[in-house]
Amino acid sequence: MIQDSIQLPDGRALDYNIFGPSDGRPVLYFHGTPSSRLEPLLPSVYGIDMIALLQKHHLQLLSIDRPGMGFSTLHPEGTFLSFADDAAELLRHKNIRQCPVLCWSGGGPYALAIAHKYPELIPAVFMIAGFTIPLSTPGLFEEMKRNKYYFASASNTPLILEGILNYLAKKEITRSFPQWIAGTPEVDYEYLKDPKHLMQVASITLQEACRYGSTGAVKEAAGYFNDYGFSLTGITQPVFYWWGSEDVEIINQHPHAIEQQIPHHAIYYKEGEGHVSIYIRYIEDVLEKIADSLS
């Protein structure tokens, strides 16, 4: 694992980690929210050797801290499309002419944005339970479960949410919340009920995202209500999407939007999987399909 950064044309820093063999085929990786460039380490919390998987499939992930999270500089006016510019600048810096993009959860709109804006750079999009349409889409927000309060707080009471996240990011986790409070399905709760595992997950995601404060994370969360700035129908590359039937974080309107609006797609519906479980259990399947697409 190598950590590095580049200076963007406007002077901001864009930080990223490289996972996988030095001669591996490059893949952009966009993390969830709030999270960080360290997210590809998540499977290792549960005994899955991600580096070995990347070696096996000869892939190299370029995992980026989005603006205001981890070590990347906040972009006060940032959008999904402006982050596409940031990521494209990284590819130019690395002399990468073309590579697919992989994302999980909140990384979805960013992956779709770079595919839309830079089709010559991105031959395919691979999404694990990602957002595909704005939270302002009629009927979508009402169907969301407890995570909708997080996004609503980011939009309506951002300073309060910033304070809560700053507190949680510094707090040591010594016990887990009961399942009924956590609001997760049993299949996901199995991955989050052990305080040791939960602390490791938090260190990779929330704590690293809020390394220098939570303003970036909260700004991003509010941004999911905004228009993406592009149409899904304009994405001509193939989009591969994994979704679990027990996912209460990303509801089925998101994969359905891919089916209905993107001409070239493959949706992998996984019965009984949740938001976390599908990432842990199917990451090798995803990497294998990425490798196949590059063959």
C-alpha positions as MATLAB code, in Angstrom:
seq = 'MIQDSIQLPDGRALDYNIFGPSDGRPVLYFHGTPSSRLEPLLPSVYGIDMIALLQKHHLQLLSIDRPGMGFSTLHPEGTFLSFADDAAELLRHKNIRQCPVLCWSGGGPYALAIAHKYPELIPAVFMIAGFTIPLSTPGLFEEMKRNKYYFASASNTPLILEGILNYLAKKEITRSFPQWIAGTPEVDYEYLKDPKHLMQVASITLQEACRYGSTGAVKEAAGYFNDYGFSLTGITQPVFYWWGSEDVEIINQHPHAIEQQIPHHAIYYKEGEGHVSIYIRYIEDVLEKIADSLS';
ca = [
       0.000    0.000    0.000;
       1.394    3.390   -1.072;
       0.014    6.785   -0.076;
       0.603    9.812   -2.285;
      -0.982   13.089   -3.330;
      -1.040   15.522   -6.218;
      -1.613   19.247   -6.354;
      -4.615   20.119   -8.488;
      -4.624   23.123  -10.854;
      -6.472   25.265   -8.281;
      -3.905   24.434   -5.578;
      -5.945   21.869   -3.665;
      -4.366   18.581   -2.600;
      -5.864   15.313   -3.808;
      -4.709   12.379   -1.702;
      -4.867    8.741   -2.723;
      -3.630    5.265   -1.867;
      -2.438    2.599   -4.250;
      -3.411   -0.983   -3.448;
      -2.139   -3.950   -5.406;
       0.875   -4.891   -7.531;
       3.013   -2.138   -9.035;
       2.406   -3.508  -12.521;
      -1.294   -4.224  -11.943;
      -3.918   -2.907  -14.330;
      -5.220    0.394  -12.873;
      -8.742    0.791  -11.487;
     -10.106    4.004   -9.960;
     -11.772    3.403   -6.588;
     -14.382    5.816   -5.155;
     -15.289    5.227   -1.504;
     -18.636    5.472    0.285;
     -19.743    8.256    2.597;
     -18.430    9.188    5.056;
     -15.301    7.205    4.275;
     -11.796    7.462    2.905;
      -9.115    6.166    0.565;
      -8.520    3.352    3.106;
     -11.870    1.712    2.382;
     -10.380   -1.142    0.289;
      -8.952   -2.430    3.584;
     -12.491   -3.163    4.801;
     -12.498   -6.832    3.705;
      -9.290   -7.393    5.701;
     -11.214   -6.628    8.890;
     -13.078   -9.869    8.232;
     -10.130  -12.004    7.229;
     -10.211  -11.414    3.468;
      -6.769  -10.594    2.070;
      -7.567   -7.787   -0.355;
      -3.964   -7.405   -1.471;
      -3.818  -11.104   -2.339;
      -7.031  -10.755   -4.361;
      -5.592   -7.805   -6.270;
      -2.430   -9.794   -6.936;
      -4.499  -12.748   -8.129;
      -6.451  -10.635  -10.611;
      -3.493   -8.382  -11.471;
      -5.330   -5.187  -10.528;
      -4.148   -1.982   -8.892;
      -6.663    0.257   -7.107;
      -6.151    4.023   -7.048;
      -8.338    4.918   -4.084;
      -8.982    8.655   -3.656;
      -9.895   10.751   -0.619;
     -12.719   12.995   -1.818;
     -12.492   16.745   -1.046;
     -12.622   17.518    2.657;
     -12.106   13.905    3.730;
      -8.864   12.224    4.748;
      -5.970   14.316    3.460;
      -7.733   15.883    0.449;
      -8.449   19.604    0.568;
     -12.066   20.738    0.878;
     -13.648   22.122   -2.293;
     -16.247   24.670   -1.088;
     -18.080   24.645   -4.440;
     -17.432   21.007   -5.285;
     -19.904   18.910   -7.249;
     -20.031   15.385   -8.637;
     -18.700   16.677  -11.944;
     -15.911   18.749  -10.397;
     -14.661   15.626   -8.646;
     -14.635   13.934  -12.042;
     -12.174   16.645  -13.088;
     -10.039   15.929  -10.008;
      -9.925   12.194  -10.708;
      -9.163   12.785  -14.401;
      -6.260   14.998  -13.347;
      -4.901   12.120  -11.256;
      -5.105    9.784  -14.258;
      -3.210   12.306  -16.371;
      -0.602   12.643  -13.629;
      -0.171    8.851  -13.574;
      -0.077    8.672  -17.394;
      -3.116    6.391  -17.380;
      -5.013    6.697  -20.648;
      -7.969    4.550  -19.674;
      -9.211    2.549  -16.691;
     -12.516    1.361  -15.184;
     -13.977    2.809  -12.011;
     -15.181    0.840   -8.979;
     -17.314    2.315   -6.206;
     -19.362    1.423   -3.171;
     -22.421    3.177   -1.751;
     -21.951    6.972   -1.734;
     -19.277    6.702   -4.394;
     -21.996    5.945   -6.938;
     -22.777    9.426   -8.308;
     -19.071   10.199   -8.567;
     -18.398    7.051  -10.592;
     -21.295    7.840  -12.899;
     -20.162   11.469  -13.203;
     -16.669   10.609  -14.421;
     -18.101    8.022  -16.832;
     -20.402   10.706  -18.235;
     -17.826   13.488  -18.465;
     -14.813   11.433  -19.535;
     -16.059    8.480  -21.599;
     -12.662    8.248  -23.303;
     -11.035    7.579  -19.905;
     -13.616    5.243  -18.348;
     -14.487    2.102  -20.361;
     -16.766    0.592  -17.682;
     -18.331    1.303  -14.286;
     -18.556   -1.236  -11.453;
     -20.899   -0.337   -8.602;
     -21.533   -2.123   -5.319;
     -24.851   -0.882   -3.905;
     -24.289    2.696   -4.993;
     -26.489    5.781   -5.218;
     -27.578    6.305   -8.816;
     -30.254    9.004   -8.554;
     -30.599   12.089   -6.288;
     -32.237   11.766   -2.883;
     -34.686   14.432   -4.069;
     -36.153   11.962   -6.598;
     -39.911   11.699   -5.872;
     -40.689    8.831   -3.491;
     -37.079    7.834   -2.872;
     -36.349    9.641    0.395;
     -39.614    8.481    1.963;
     -38.697    4.835    1.342;
     -35.267    5.106    2.975;
     -34.786    3.733    6.479;
     -32.807    5.260    9.339;
     -29.954    6.530    7.197;
     -32.293    9.158    5.766;
     -31.976   11.067    9.043;
     -28.237   11.364    8.491;
     -28.691   12.906    5.053;
     -31.593   15.094    6.191;
     -29.465   16.431    9.050;
     -26.649   17.231    6.633;
     -29.062   19.260    4.544;
     -31.104   20.918    7.301;
     -28.848   21.171   10.381;
     -25.275   20.777    9.079;
     -23.527   22.358   12.062;
     -25.255   20.003   14.488;
     -24.290   17.000   12.379;
     -20.706   18.240   12.137;
     -20.507   18.349   15.928;
     -21.926   14.839   16.256;
     -19.518   13.402   13.677;
     -16.529   15.149   15.223;
     -17.450   13.604   18.563;
     -18.035   10.115   17.158;
     -14.817   10.209   15.131;
     -12.791   10.640   18.315;
     -14.723    8.214   20.468;
     -13.361    4.753   21.167;
     -15.923    2.037   20.494;
     -16.163   -0.374   23.409;
     -19.585   -1.843   22.721;
     -21.992   -2.168   19.816;
     -25.467   -0.749   19.526;
     -28.303   -3.287   19.749;
     -29.606   -4.262   16.345;
     -32.927   -2.464   16.846;
     -31.057    0.799   17.446;
     -28.535    0.268   14.656;
     -31.405   -0.364   12.247;
     -29.428   -2.831   10.157;
     -30.683   -6.178    8.865;
     -29.343   -9.301   10.580;
     -27.007  -10.114    7.697;
     -25.241   -6.741    8.111;
     -25.430   -6.697   11.907;
     -23.306   -9.861   11.967;
     -20.448   -7.749   10.575;
     -20.982   -4.828   12.941;
     -21.939   -6.307   16.318;
     -18.383   -7.083   17.454;
     -16.925   -3.862   18.978;
     -13.430   -4.787   17.787;
     -14.587   -5.106   14.186;
     -16.738   -1.998   14.471;
     -13.772    0.023   15.734;
     -11.655   -1.152   12.812;
     -14.407   -0.257   10.356;
     -14.788    3.179   11.961;
     -11.044    3.849   11.757;
     -11.078    3.143    8.021;
     -14.259    5.076    7.285;
     -15.623    7.712    9.695;
     -12.454    8.471   11.643;
     -10.283    8.883    8.566;
     -12.980   10.860    6.753;
     -13.063   13.295    9.686;
      -9.302   13.410   10.240;
      -9.349   17.224    9.978;
     -12.993   17.743   10.853;
     -16.327   16.694    9.426;
     -17.164   19.674    7.198;
     -16.300   17.777    4.020;
     -18.329   14.724    4.998;
     -21.390   16.784    5.906;
     -21.165   18.932    2.768;
     -20.995   15.774    0.690;
     -23.981   14.183    2.457;
     -26.122   17.249    1.734;
     -25.010   17.155   -1.894;
     -26.762   13.857   -2.600;
     -30.051   15.783   -2.758;
     -28.714   17.910   -5.632;
     -29.167   17.278   -9.311;
     -26.184   15.270  -10.520;
     -25.576   17.605  -13.441;
     -25.941   14.883  -16.068;
     -28.409   12.269  -17.284;
     -27.985    8.531  -16.817;
     -29.258    8.050  -20.358;
     -26.100    9.753  -21.635;
     -23.808    7.077  -20.177;
     -22.883    4.731  -23.008;
     -20.320    2.548  -21.210;
     -21.441   -0.708  -19.588;
     -22.424   -0.395  -15.928;
     -22.200   -3.453  -13.661;
     -24.203   -3.213  -10.417;
     -24.428   -5.473   -7.335;
     -27.361   -5.099   -4.917;
     -28.677   -7.161   -2.009;
     -32.354   -7.704   -1.288;
     -31.852   -6.878    2.422;
     -30.117   -3.541    1.801;
     -31.843   -0.808    3.822;
     -29.236    1.852    3.001;
     -29.575    1.813   -0.793;
     -33.125    0.933   -1.796;
     -34.050   -0.830   -5.032;
     -34.882    2.376   -6.901;
     -31.139    2.778   -7.458;
     -30.479   -0.450   -9.391;
     -33.813   -0.010  -11.147;
     -32.635    3.383  -12.442;
     -29.624    1.693  -14.003;
     -31.877   -0.908  -15.650;
     -34.276    1.685  -16.985;
     -31.919    4.445  -18.102;
     -28.499    3.028  -19.014;
     -28.536    1.004  -22.223;
     -25.626   -1.312  -21.449;
     -25.866   -2.790  -17.963;
     -25.684   -5.943  -15.892;
     -27.474   -6.045  -12.524;
     -26.540   -8.746  -10.025;
     -29.386   -9.047   -7.522;
     -28.254  -11.059   -4.500;
     -31.012  -12.526   -2.367;
     -30.499  -12.128    1.382;
     -27.512   -9.768    1.156;
     -27.319   -6.375    2.833;
     -25.333   -3.207    2.297;
     -22.203   -4.360    4.107;
     -22.458   -8.094    3.483;
     -22.582   -7.751   -0.284;
     -19.337   -5.771   -0.226;
     -17.521   -8.299    1.948;
     -18.900  -11.453    0.342;
     -18.815  -10.371   -3.289;
     -15.684   -8.245   -3.556;
     -13.787  -11.073   -5.251;
     -16.626  -11.585   -7.719;
     -16.476   -7.871   -8.533;
     -12.692   -7.900   -8.987;
     -12.936  -10.969  -11.195;
     -15.453   -9.248  -13.474;
     -13.268   -6.141  -13.647;
     -10.303   -8.315  -14.626;
     -12.411  -10.079  -17.267;
     -13.446   -6.727  -18.732;
      -9.801   -5.774  -19.160;
      -8.777   -9.038  -20.850;
];
